[in-house]
């Protein structure tokens, strides 16, 4: 599961984030110093799939991206 999650994050970072940034017209959408996709990749690698996904979701809500 970890490898699948890391692959999805890398795919998002390479392809989808570029599209979202061009649609939103913003250079930097994430308000945190370490971007949310980098954070998600790091915590999934360090803590495993379940806890990493949980921590990443909390981080997205704090950044008000999902709200």
Secondary structure as the mmCIF struct_conf table of DSSP 4:
data_model
#
loop_
_struct_conf.conf_type_id
_struct_conf.id
_struct_conf.beg_label_comp_id
_struct_conf.beg_label_asym_id
_struct_conf.beg_label_seq_id
_struct_conf.end_label_comp_id
_struct_conf.end_label_asym_id
_struct_conf.end_label_seq_id
HELX_RH_AL_P HELX_RH_AL_P1 UNK A 2 UNK A 11
HELX_RH_PI_P HELX_RH_PI_P1 UNK A 12 UNK A 16
HELX_RH_AL_P HELX_RH_AL_P2 UNK A 17 UNK A 24
TURN_TY1_P TURN_TY1_P1 UNK A 25 UNK A 25
BEND BEND1 UNK A 27 UNK A 27
BEND BEND2 UNK A 32 UNK A 34
HELX_RH_AL_P HELX_RH_AL_P3 UNK A 36 UNK A 47
HELX_RH_AL_P HELX_RH_AL_P4 UNK A 49 UNK A 62
TURN_TY1_P TURN_TY1_P2 UNK A 63 UNK A 64
BEND BEND3 UNK A 65 UNK A 65
#
